[in-house]
Amino acid sequence: MTRLDGWCKRCLSIAKYIYAMRNIEVKRPRYFINSLAKGLTVLQTFGEAGHPLTLSEVSNALGANNTTATRLCYTLTELGFIQKDGQRRYHLTPKILTLGHSYVSGLAWQEVAQFYLETLFKEIQETVNLSILEDSEIIYLLRIRKRKYLPFDIRIGTRLPVYCTAMGKVMMAMGPPKKTQPLLRTLVFKPLTARTITSLDKFTDELDKVRRNGYAINDEELSIGNRAVAAPIVDRQGYAVAAVNIAVPTPDYSRSQMEKILAPKVIQTAHEISEALIKMEAPLVTEGSSQRKGDKPKTLPERKGG
């Protein structure tokens, strides 16, 4: 996968998930434009594949004939979103970045959250991140990195499993049950390190601990040499809709130090972001909330006690 393909995939994923968070859906089938849907499906197919595709591969992915695939690829080529190489394979162009990145970067809630993350970063001088939940993965939306110490790079749009990440645990533990409970049945546990949780029973026990504490810790469960502590960003109902974490190299902080020093700081930052976004009625936080505007929002301590 090229760097461009990777960025395209991330931007498409971000745009797709943010639209889903806003609960945008077609309510009147007669207004649905099939050709537009197929064109967007082509772009999504390229993003998920992560490599150039032949016309036949596009056709198969769409479940359409070669004539339809040809017309779609021709149109997207003319618009500058894809292009054909010398081997008659199609691949995404840099123009595709405008579809996801421009949308995400223009969100008001992101600017608010960024402010609090920068404040936290200046105080602790350690990497801080914000992510949201998509299926059984977290997807990074904001990141301020101090230095690279992981064997792989994490960027905006990166996806990681929920069971081995602090942000994943906290959103699974404190997210709306209607969303999180079905996900538990779909989890596939893979031992990424010797510390990775590899069974549903152990993961469920871990989630109970997260609910009691109000924060989650990843103790070298994703990668040896890395620890992270996360807290939830909650909506008016007190359910997690996003998460903030502090990630540090293992030699710099023991688990005890993570709990005593960094956990209170990430909880406070997540609480501040929650309160700010609830007050401004940002879609990321208030989407799906049935609580009346005049009601007092639940605070993080109230959620912990629930």
C-alpha contacts under 8 A as a table, 3 or more apart, distances in Angstrom:
res1	aa1	res2	aa2	distance
1	M	5	D	6.13
1	M	6	G	6.53
1	M	50	G	5.44
1	M	51	H	5.66
2	T	5	D	5.14
2	T	6	G	6.21
2	T	50	G	7.65
2	T	51	H	7.47
3	R	6	G	5.04
3	R	7	W	6.27
4	L	7	W	5.15
4	L	8	C	6.06
4	L	92	L	7.95
4	L	93	T	7.72
4	L	94	P	7.01
5	D	8	C	5.02
5	D	9	K	6.06
5	D	47	G	6.81
5	D	50	G	5.37
5	D	51	H	6.66
5	D	92	L	6.83
6	G	9	K	5.16
6	G	10	R	6.24
6	G	47	G	7.72
6	G	50	G	6.43
7	W	10	R	5.04
7	W	11	C	6.11
7	W	97	L	7.39
7	W	157	G	7.91
8	C	11	C	5.20
8	C	12	L	6.09
8	C	47	G	5.93
8	C	92	L	7.37
8	C	94	P	7.69
8	C	96	I	6.39
8	C	97	L	5.82
9	K	12	L	5.25
9	K	13	S	6.06
9	K	44	Q	7.85
9	K	46	F	7.64
9	K	47	G	4.00
9	K	48	E	6.10
9	K	50	G	6.78
10	R	13	S	5.05
10	R	14	I	6.11
10	R	47	G	7.65
10	R	156	I	7.19
10	R	157	G	4.39
10	R	158	T	6.61
11	C	14	I	5.07
11	C	15	A	6.14
11	C	97	L	6.18
11	C	99	L	7.29
11	C	100	G	4.42
11	C	101	H	5.67
11	C	157	G	6.51
12	L	15	A	5.19
12	L	16	K	5.99
12	L	44	Q	6.72
12	L	47	G	6.58
12	L	97	L	7.89
12	L	99	L	7.15
12	L	100	G	5.38
13	S	16	K	5.08
13	S	17	Y	6.10
13	S	47	G	7.93
13	S	100	G	7.76
13	S	157	G	6.89
14	I	17	Y	5.26
14	I	18	I	6.03
14	I	100	G	6.25
14	I	101	H	7.92
14	I	104	V	7.33
14	I	139	I	7.72
14	I	141	L	7.62
14	I	157	G	6.10
15	A	18	I	5.28
15	A	19	Y	6.14
15	A	99	L	7.26
15	A	100	G	4.66
15	A	101	H	7.60
15	A	103	Y	6.93
15	A	104	V	6.84
16	K	19	Y	5.41
16	K	20	A	6.34
17	Y	20	A	4.89
17	Y	21	M	6.14
17	Y	134	E	7.01
18	I	21	M	4.96
18	I	22	R	6.38
18	I	104	V	7.73
19	Y	22	R	5.17
19	Y	23	N	6.54
19	Y	24	I	5.98
20	A	23	N	4.98
20	A	24	I	6.11
21	M	24	I	7.81
21	M	283	P	7.80
21	M	284	L	6.53
21	M	287	E	7.04
22	R	283	P	6.22
22	R	284	L	7.00
22	R	287	E	6.31
23	N	287	E	7.55
26	V	29	P	6.58
26	V	31	Y	7.86
26	V	32	F	6.94
28	R	31	Y	5.76
28	R	32	F	7.17
29	P	32	F	5.16
33	I	36	L	5.46
33	I	37	A	6.36
34	N	37	A	5.02
34	N	38	K	6.14
35	S	38	K	5.08
35	S	39	G	6.22
36	L	39	G	5.08
36	L	40	L	6.28
37	A	40	L	5.22
37	A	41	T	6.08
38	K	41	T	4.88
38	K	42	V	6.25
38	K	62	L	7.20
38	K	72	L	7.76
39	G	42	V	5.15
39	G	43	L	6.64
39	G	72	L	6.04
39	G	76	L	7.61
40	L	43	L	5.14
40	L	44	Q	6.20
41	T	44	Q	4.94
41	T	45	T	6.00
41	T	62	L	7.28
42	V	45	T	5.01
42	V	46	F	6.42
42	V	58	V	6.84
42	V	61	A	7.96
42	V	62	L	7.23
42	V	72	L	7.84
43	L	46	F	5.23
43	L	47	G	6.32
43	L	92	L	7.88
44	Q	47	G	5.01
44	Q	48	E	6.16
45	T	48	E	5.22
45	T	49	A	6.01
45	T	58	V	7.59
45	T	61	A	7.07
46	F	49	A	5.12
46	F	50	G	6.15
46	F	51	H	6.96
46	F	52	P	7.23
46	F	53	L	7.20
46	F	91	H	7.04
46	F	92	L	6.93
47	G	50	G	5.50
49	A	52	P	7.83
51	H	91	H	6.95
52	P	89	R	5.79
52	P	90	Y	5.30
52	P	91	H	4.52
52	P	92	L	7.69
53	L	57	E	5.87
53	L	58	V	6.50
53	L	89	R	5.31
53	L	90	Y	5.24
53	L	91	H	6.50
54	T	57	E	5.17
54	T	58	V	6.40
54	T	88	R	6.72
54	T	89	R	4.56
54	T	90	Y	6.09
55	L	58	V	5.12
55	L	59	S	6.11
55	L	66	N	7.11
55	L	69	A	6.70
55	L	70	T	6.91
55	L	89	R	7.02
55	L	90	Y	7.46
56	S	59	S	4.93
56	S	60	N	6.11
56	S	66	N	6.75
57	E	60	N	5.11
57	E	61	A	6.13
58	V	61	A	5.13
58	V	62	L	6.26
58	V	69	A	6.42
59	S	62	L	5.23
59	S	63	G	5.98
59	S	64	A	5.26
59	S	65	N	5.88
59	S	66	N	5.73
59	S	68	T	7.70
59	S	69	A	5.24
60	N	63	G	4.97
60	N	64	A	6.56
60	N	65	N	7.93
61	A	64	A	7.86
62	L	69	A	7.80
64	A	68	T	6.32
64	A	69	A	6.72
65	N	68	T	5.60
65	N	69	A	6.42
66	N	69	A	4.97
66	N	70	T	5.87
67	T	70	T	5.09
67	T	71	R	6.32
68	T	71	R	5.23
68	T	72	L	6.25
69	A	72	L	5.16
69	A	73	C	6.07
70	T	73	C	5.22
70	T	74	Y	5.96
71	R	74	Y	5.06
71	R	75	T	6.12
72	L	75	T	5.16
72	L	76	L	6.19
73	C	76	L	5.12
73	C	77	T	5.95
73	C	82	I	7.48
73	C	90	Y	8.00
74	Y	77	T	5.03
74	Y	78	E	6.15
75	T	78	E	5.09
75	T	79	L	6.25
76	L	79	L	5.01
76	L	80	G	6.19
76	L	81	F	5.43
76	L	82	I	5.81
77	T	80	G	5.00
77	T	81	F	5.89
77	T	82	I	4.86
77	T	83	Q	5.27
77	T	84	K	7.81
78	E	81	F	7.82
79	L	82	I	7.93
80	G	83	Q	7.09
80	G	93	T	6.99
80	G	95	K	6.56
81	F	92	L	5.97
81	F	93	T	5.40
81	F	94	P	7.45
81	F	95	K	5.55
81	F	96	I	5.41
82	I	90	Y	6.42
82	I	91	H	5.41
82	I	92	L	4.36
82	I	93	T	5.22
83	Q	90	Y	5.43
83	Q	91	H	5.70
83	Q	92	L	6.56
83	Q	93	T	6.74
84	K	87	Q	7.84
84	K	88	R	5.69
84	K	89	R	5.36
84	K	90	Y	4.36
84	K	91	H	6.53
85	D	88	R	5.40
85	D	89	R	5.53
85	D	90	Y	6.39
85	D	91	H	7.78
86	G	89	R	7.37
92	L	96	I	6.77
93	T	96	I	5.98
94	P	97	L	5.71
95	K	98	T	5.83
95	K	99	L	7.92
96	I	99	L	5.65
96	I	100	G	7.63
97	L	100	G	5.83
97	L	101	H	5.76
97	L	102	S	7.65
98	T	101	H	5.50
98	T	102	S	5.23
98	T	103	Y	7.69
99	L	102	S	6.24
99	L	103	Y	6.66
100	G	103	Y	5.41
100	G	104	V	6.25
101	H	104	V	5.26
101	H	105	S	5.89
102	S	105	S	5.27
102	S	106	G	6.17
103	Y	106	G	5.42
103	Y	107	L	6.89
104	V	107	L	5.62
104	V	110	Q	7.82
105	S	110	Q	7.19
106	G	110	Q	7.82
107	L	110	Q	5.48
107	L	111	E	7.04
108	A	111	E	5.40
108	A	112	V	6.66
108	A	282	A	7.63
109	W	112	V	5.14
109	W	113	A	6.16
109	W	277	L	6.55
109	W	282	A	5.94
109	W	284	L	7.42
110	Q	113	A	5.09
110	Q	114	Q	5.89
110	Q	142	L	7.90
111	E	114	Q	5.02
111	E	115	F	6.33
112	V	115	F	5.30
112	V	116	Y	6.83
112	V	273	I	7.36
112	V	276	A	7.61
112	V	277	L	7.61
113	A	116	Y	5.36
113	A	117	L	6.23
113	A	273	I	5.88
114	Q	117	L	5.03
114	Q	118	E	6.04
114	Q	142	L	7.14
115	F	118	E	5.24
115	F	119	T	6.27
116	Y	119	T	4.98
116	Y	120	L	6.22
116	Y	269	T	6.47
116	Y	272	E	7.56
116	Y	273	I	6.75
117	L	120	L	5.06
117	L	121	F	6.05
117	L	128	V	6.62
117	L	129	N	7.55
117	L	144	I	7.62
117	L	269	T	7.38
118	E	121	F	4.92
118	E	122	K	6.11
118	E	144	I	7.42
119	T	122	K	5.27
119	T	123	E	6.40
120	L	123	E	5.15
120	L	124	I	6.26
120	L	125	Q	7.90
120	L	128	V	7.71
120	L	265	K	7.66
120	L	266	V	7.92
120	L	269	T	7.01
121	F	124	I	5.39
121	F	125	Q	5.01
121	F	126	E	5.92
121	F	127	T	6.78
121	F	128	V	6.46
121	F	144	I	7.33
122	K	125	Q	5.44
125	Q	146	K	6.82
126	E	145	R	7.12
126	E	146	K	5.58
126	E	246	I	6.72
126	E	247	A	6.74
126	E	248	V	6.36
127	T	143	R	7.50
127	T	144	I	5.62
127	T	145	R	4.38
127	T	146	K	5.05
127	T	147	R	7.49
127	T	246	I	5.77
127	T	247	A	5.32
127	T	248	V	6.66
128	V	143	R	5.93
128	V	144	I	5.37
128	V	145	R	6.51
128	V	244	V	7.15
128	V	245	N	5.58
128	V	246	I	4.60
128	V	247	A	6.21
129	N	140	Y	7.13
129	N	141	L	7.74
129	N	142	L	5.52
129	N	143	R	4.36
129	N	144	I	6.35
129	N	244	V	5.58
129	N	245	N	5.34
129	N	246	I	6.68
129	N	247	A	7.91
130	L	140	Y	6.04
130	L	141	L	5.83
130	L	142	L	4.96
130	L	143	R	6.43
130	L	242	A	7.08
130	L	243	A	5.57
130	L	244	V	4.49
130	L	245	N	6.57
131	S	138	I	6.07
131	S	139	I	5.32
131	S	140	Y	4.32
131	S	141	L	5.30
131	S	142	L	6.86
131	S	167	M	7.07
131	S	242	A	5.70
131	S	243	A	5.52
131	S	244	V	6.70
132	I	138	I	5.55
132	I	139	I	5.56
132	I	140	Y	6.79
132	I	141	L	7.33
132	I	171	M	7.97
132	I	241	V	6.58
132	I	242	A	4.46
132	I	243	A	6.46
133	L	136	S	7.27
133	L	137	E	6.03
133	L	138	I	4.62
133	L	139	I	6.38
133	L	168	G	7.17
133	L	171	M	6.97
133	L	241	V	7.44
133	L	242	A	6.81
134	E	137	E	5.39
134	E	138	I	5.85
134	E	139	I	6.80
135	D	138	I	7.97
135	D	183	L	6.73
136	S	161	P	6.22
136	S	162	V	5.89
136	S	183	L	6.24
136	S	186	T	7.60
136	S	187	L	6.62
137	E	159	R	5.99
137	E	160	L	5.31
137	E	161	P	4.45
137	E	162	V	5.13
137	E	168	G	7.02
138	I	159	R	5.45
138	I	160	L	5.43
138	I	161	P	6.32
138	I	162	V	6.12
138	I	167	M	7.34
138	I	168	G	5.86
139	I	156	I	7.73
139	I	157	G	5.59
139	I	158	T	5.59
139	I	159	R	4.56
139	I	160	L	6.79
140	Y	143	R	7.25
140	Y	155	R	6.99
140	Y	156	I	5.05
140	Y	157	G	5.05
140	Y	158	T	5.51
140	Y	159	R	6.67
141	L	156	I	5.17
141	L	157	G	6.11
142	L	156	I	6.18
143	R	155	R	7.22
143	R	156	I	6.75
145	R	148	K	7.40
148	K	153	D	7.42
149	Y	225	G	7.72
149	Y	226	N	7.81
149	Y	249	P	6.81
150	L	153	D	6.67
150	L	223	S	7.19
150	L	225	G	7.35
150	L	226	N	7.07
151	P	223	S	7.92
154	I	158	T	5.87
155	R	158	T	5.44
160	L	165	T	7.34
161	P	164	C	6.13
161	P	165	T	6.68
161	P	168	G	6.94
162	V	165	T	5.53
162	V	166	A	7.77
162	V	167	M	7.28
162	V	168	G	3.80
162	V	169	K	5.80
162	V	172	M	7.45
163	Y	168	G	6.31
163	Y	169	K	6.07
163	Y	189	F	7.36
163	Y	197	I	6.80
163	Y	203	F	6.92
164	C	168	G	7.29
164	C	169	K	7.48
164	C	196	T	6.11
164	C	197	I	6.77
164	C	218	N	6.46
164	C	221	E	5.25
164	C	222	L	5.27
165	T	168	G	5.11
165	T	169	K	6.21
165	T	217	I	7.59
165	T	218	N	5.41
165	T	221	E	7.22
165	T	222	L	6.44
165	T	228	A	7.75
166	A	169	K	5.18
166	A	170	V	6.25
166	A	216	A	5.06
166	A	217	I	4.87
166	A	218	N	4.78
166	A	228	A	6.12
166	A	229	V	5.70
166	A	230	A	5.28
166	A	245	N	7.18
167	M	170	V	5.23
167	M	171	M	6.22
167	M	216	A	7.09
167	M	229	V	7.67
167	M	230	A	5.25
167	M	231	A	7.04
167	M	232	P	7.68
167	M	243	A	5.46
167	M	244	V	6.64
167	M	245	N	6.39
168	G	171	M	5.35
168	G	172	M	6.10
169	K	172	M	5.13
169	K	173	A	5.95
169	K	206	E	7.95
169	K	207	L	6.48
169	K	210	V	7.48
169	K	216	A	6.22
170	V	173	A	5.04
170	V	174	M	5.91
170	V	175	G	7.76
170	V	207	L	7.42
170	V	210	V	6.45
170	V	211	R	7.91
170	V	214	G	7.97
170	V	215	Y	6.33
170	V	216	A	5.53
170	V	230	A	6.73
170	V	231	A	6.29
170	V	232	P	6.12
170	V	240	A	7.73
170	V	243	A	7.14
171	M	174	M	5.27
171	M	175	G	5.01
171	M	232	P	6.45
171	M	240	A	5.53
171	M	241	V	6.97
171	M	242	A	6.66
171	M	243	A	6.63
172	M	175	G	5.46
172	M	180	T	5.61
172	M	207	L	7.25
173	A	180	T	7.85
173	A	207	L	4.91
173	A	208	D	7.04
173	A	210	V	6.42
173	A	211	R	6.10
174	M	211	R	6.60
174	M	232	P	7.33
174	M	239	Y	5.71
174	M	240	A	5.31
175	G	179	K	7.20
175	G	180	T	6.29
175	G	239	Y	4.86
175	G	240	A	4.37
175	G	241	V	6.42
176	P	179	K	5.53
176	P	180	T	6.23
176	P	239	Y	5.55
176	P	240	A	7.06
177	P	180	T	4.96
177	P	181	Q	5.31
178	K	181	Q	6.04
178	K	182	P	7.11
179	K	182	P	6.30
179	K	183	L	6.92
180	T	183	L	5.14
180	T	184	L	6.52
181	Q	184	L	5.37
181	Q	185	R	7.28
182	P	185	R	5.64
182	P	186	T	7.10
183	L	186	T	5.21
183	L	187	L	6.54
184	L	187	L	5.55
184	L	200	L	7.59
187	L	200	L	7.87
189	F	197	I	7.20
189	F	198	T	4.89
189	F	199	S	6.44
189	F	200	L	7.99
190	K	196	T	7.67
190	K	198	T	6.17
191	P	194	A	6.66
191	P	195	R	7.75
191	P	196	T	5.32
191	P	197	I	7.10
191	P	198	T	6.11
192	L	195	R	7.97
192	L	196	T	6.01
192	L	221	E	6.88
192	L	222	L	5.99
192	L	223	S	6.96
193	T	196	T	5.35
193	T	220	E	7.27
193	T	221	E	5.83
193	T	222	L	6.56
193	T	223	S	6.32
193	T	224	I	6.81
194	A	221	E	7.42
195	R	219	D	7.41
195	R	220	E	6.35
195	R	221	E	4.93
196	T	220	E	7.61
196	T	221	E	4.29
196	T	222	L	6.76
197	I	202	K	6.59
197	I	203	F	6.32
197	I	221	E	7.25
198	T	202	K	7.42
198	T	203	F	7.64
199	S	202	K	5.47
199	S	203	F	6.22
200	L	203	F	4.96
200	L	204	T	5.96
201	D	204	T	5.14
201	D	205	D	6.29
202	K	205	D	5.05
202	K	206	E	6.18
203	F	206	E	4.93
203	F	207	L	6.26
204	T	207	L	5.07
204	T	208	D	6.39
205	D	208	D	5.14
205	D	209	K	6.47
206	E	209	K	5.10
206	E	210	V	6.30
207	L	210	V	4.92
207	L	211	R	6.27
208	D	211	R	5.20
208	D	212	R	6.42
209	K	212	R	5.14
209	K	213	N	6.19
210	V	213	N	5.16
210	V	214	G	5.62
210	V	215	Y	5.41
210	V	216	A	5.29
211	R	214	G	5.32
211	R	215	Y	7.31
211	R	304	K	6.15
212	R	304	K	6.36
212	R	305	G	7.79
213	N	216	A	7.68
213	N	304	K	7.32
214	G	231	A	6.69
214	G	232	P	7.95
214	G	267	I	7.66
214	G	300	L	7.74
214	G	301	P	7.77
214	G	304	K	5.69
215	Y	229	V	6.92
215	Y	230	A	5.58
215	Y	231	A	4.72
215	Y	232	P	7.37
215	Y	263	A	6.89
215	Y	267	I	7.06
216	A	229	V	5.58
216	A	230	A	5.25
216	A	231	A	6.60
217	I	227	R	7.28
217	I	228	A	5.63
217	I	229	V	4.41
217	I	230	A	6.45
218	N	221	E	5.74
218	N	222	L	7.25
218	N	227	R	5.46
218	N	228	A	5.09
218	N	229	V	6.39
219	D	222	L	7.94
219	D	226	N	7.02
219	D	227	R	4.87
219	D	228	A	6.80
219	D	255	R	7.22
220	E	223	S	5.17
220	E	224	I	4.83
220	E	225	G	6.22
220	E	226	N	5.24
220	E	227	R	5.52
220	E	250	T	7.70
221	E	224	I	7.17
222	L	226	N	7.63
223	S	226	N	5.90
224	I	250	T	7.95
225	G	249	P	5.57
225	G	250	T	4.83
225	G	251	P	7.31
226	N	247	A	7.03
226	N	248	V	5.92
226	N	249	P	4.77
226	N	250	T	5.02
227	R	247	A	5.80
227	R	248	V	5.47
227	R	249	P	6.22
227	R	250	T	5.61
227	R	255	R	7.93
228	A	245	N	6.42
228	A	246	I	5.43
228	A	247	A	4.18
228	A	248	V	6.15
228	A	258	M	7.83
229	V	245	N	5.37
229	V	246	I	5.49
229	V	247	A	6.71
229	V	258	M	6.87
229	V	259	E	7.87
229	V	262	L	7.20
229	V	263	A	6.18
229	V	266	V	7.43
230	A	243	A	6.54
230	A	244	V	5.40
230	A	245	N	3.97
230	A	246	I	6.48
230	A	263	A	7.29
230	A	266	V	6.39
230	A	267	I	7.50
231	A	243	A	5.67
231	A	244	V	5.60
231	A	245	N	6.49
231	A	263	A	7.86
231	A	266	V	6.03
231	A	267	I	5.21
231	A	270	A	6.03
232	P	240	A	5.24
232	P	241	V	7.33
232	P	242	A	5.99
232	P	243	A	4.36
232	P	244	V	6.42
232	P	267	I	7.54
232	P	270	A	5.99
232	P	271	H	7.81
233	I	239	Y	7.96
233	I	240	A	5.37
233	I	241	V	5.97
233	I	242	A	5.02
233	I	243	A	5.20
233	I	244	V	7.12
233	I	270	A	5.18
233	I	271	H	6.56
233	I	273	I	6.68
233	I	274	S	5.09
233	I	285	V	7.84
234	V	237	Q	7.51
234	V	238	G	5.13
234	V	239	Y	4.96
234	V	240	A	4.25
234	V	241	V	5.64
234	V	242	A	7.06
234	V	271	H	7.81
234	V	274	S	5.48
234	V	285	V	6.61
234	V	300	L	7.48
235	D	238	G	5.22
235	D	239	Y	5.59
235	D	240	A	6.54
235	D	241	V	6.60
235	D	274	S	6.76
235	D	278	I	6.52
235	D	285	V	4.71
235	D	286	T	5.56
235	D	289	S	7.12
235	D	297	P	7.82
236	R	239	Y	7.49
236	R	278	I	6.58
236	R	285	V	7.52
236	R	286	T	6.47
236	R	289	S	6.35
236	R	291	Q	6.56
236	R	297	P	4.89
236	R	298	K	6.03
237	Q	289	S	6.39
237	Q	290	S	7.79
237	Q	291	Q	6.74
237	Q	297	P	7.13
237	Q	298	K	6.47
238	G	297	P	7.60
238	G	298	K	5.45
238	G	299	T	6.96
238	G	300	L	7.11
238	G	302	E	7.87
238	G	303	R	5.47
239	Y	303	R	7.60
240	A	243	A	7.18
241	V	284	L	7.09
241	V	285	V	6.20
243	A	270	A	7.17
244	V	266	V	6.81
244	V	269	T	7.86
244	V	270	A	6.12
245	N	266	V	6.41
246	I	262	L	7.35
246	I	266	V	6.81
248	V	252	D	6.92
248	V	253	Y	7.14
249	P	252	D	5.61
249	P	253	Y	7.10
250	T	253	Y	5.69
250	T	254	S	6.74
251	P	254	S	7.15
253	Y	256	S	7.88
253	Y	257	Q	5.68
253	Y	258	M	6.20
254	S	257	Q	5.11
254	S	258	M	6.25
255	R	258	M	4.96
255	R	259	E	6.35
256	S	259	E	5.18
256	S	260	K	6.15
257	Q	260	K	5.06
257	Q	261	I	5.41
257	Q	262	L	7.09
258	M	261	I	5.59
258	M	262	L	4.97
258	M	263	A	6.05
259	E	262	L	6.09
259	E	263	A	5.01
259	E	264	P	7.61
260	K	263	A	6.31
260	K	264	P	7.09
261	I	264	P	6.46
261	I	265	K	7.18
262	L	265	K	5.20
262	L	266	V	6.28
263	A	266	V	5.33
263	A	267	I	6.09
264	P	267	I	5.12
264	P	268	Q	6.11
265	K	268	Q	5.15
265	K	269	T	6.24
266	V	269	T	5.07
266	V	270	A	6.04
267	I	270	A	5.18
267	I	271	H	6.06
268	Q	271	H	5.03
268	Q	272	E	6.18
269	T	272	E	5.09
269	T	273	I	6.22
270	A	273	I	5.16
270	A	274	S	6.05
271	H	274	S	5.02
271	H	275	E	6.16
271	H	299	T	7.15
271	H	300	L	6.10
272	E	275	E	5.23
272	E	276	A	6.12
273	I	276	A	5.14
273	I	277	L	6.04
274	S	277	L	5.34
274	S	278	I	6.03
274	S	285	V	7.44
275	E	278	I	5.21
275	E	279	K	6.17
275	E	297	P	7.77
275	E	299	T	7.72
276	A	279	K	5.27
276	A	280	M	6.34
277	L	280	M	5.12
277	L	281	E	5.85
277	L	282	A	5.26
277	L	285	V	6.36
278	I	281	E	4.85
278	I	282	A	6.39
278	I	285	V	6.30
278	I	286	T	6.50
278	I	297	P	7.47
279	K	282	A	7.88
281	E	285	V	7.16
281	E	286	T	5.91
282	A	285	V	5.70
282	A	286	T	6.11
283	P	286	T	5.18
283	P	287	E	5.14
284	L	287	E	5.99
286	T	289	S	5.35
291	Q	295	D	6.73
292	R	295	D	5.48
298	K	302	E	5.98
298	K	303	R	6.66
299	T	302	E	5.25
299	T	303	R	6.39
300	L	303	R	5.05
300	L	304	K	6.28
301	P	304	K	5.01
301	P	305	G	6.34
302	E	305	G	5.16
302	E	306	G	6.41
303	R	306	G	5.11
